[in-house]
Amino acid sequence: MIAIVDYGVGNLRSAQKGLERAAAEEGLALEVRVTPTAADIERARAVVLPGVGAFAHCMGSLAEAGLNEVVVDAAASGRPFFGICVGMQILFDESEEFGRVAGLGVLPGRVVKFRSKSVKIPHMGWNGLRMRTPSPMLAGIDEGTYYYFVHSFYAEPTEPELLAATATYGDEEFAAAVGRDNVFATQFHPEKSQEAGIRLLRNFVRKVGAP
């Protein structure tokens, strides 16, 4: 079972449908369950952490649901773990949005606002990826493949090797995907990125279904 963490934020149904389609295309009999229940997350074969909106709101909602430690433990468990959009951002140490707000501290770094004055904020639209550190999650995905973004802030990892891919908005290059060991996360929305998004989700479910 793949558990999508339901803490009141995120494109839960879209993520569920995308993962179900990816599993079907890979011929894998994987249940994809949207759940607010710690026991489901603890016993799941893989965990997906979505998120939309403000960093502080997502952290507050996760704490209110009593799922902070469960999510951190899932990321440390060695099971496939996938963060999406603000679900990627809150994996880092802190954000500068609305002042300093602490994150989950799974990955080292902070979340910052776009600095460029020449572009509209939020960044909404399609941008191509520049591949950085190789990741099995990006296997079969070509340099320059376009994904869909909606965000005003982005993560700045303190360890460059965490960068799996970057994208550019205006004159600013930013983290589009990060990864370390079993943890992978994207600033973009694979569930809204059409066939390119399904290719990435197929890579994820393939990891989940591996013996």
Sequence and secondary structure as in RCSB ss.txt:
>XXXX:A:sequence
MIAIVDYGVGNLRSAQKGLERAAAEEGLALEVRVTPTAADIERARAVVLPGVGAFAHCMGSLAEAGLNEVVVDAA
ASGRPFFGICVGMQILFDESEEFGRVAGLGVLPGRVVKFRSKSVKIPHMGWNGLRMRTPSPMLAGIDEGTYYYFV
HSFYAEPTEPELLAATATYGDEEFAAAVGRDNVFATQFHPEKSQEAGIRLLRNFVRKVGAP
>XXXX:A:secstr
 EEEE SS S HHHHHHHHHHHHHHTT    EEEE  HHHHHH SEEEE   S HHHHHHHHHHTT HHHHHHHH
HSSS EEEETHHHHTTEEEE TTS EE   SEEEEEEE   SSS SSEEEEEE EE S  GGGTT  TT EEEEE
ESEEEEESSGGGEEEEEEETTEEEEEEEEETTEEEESS GGGSHHHHHHHHHHHHHHHH  
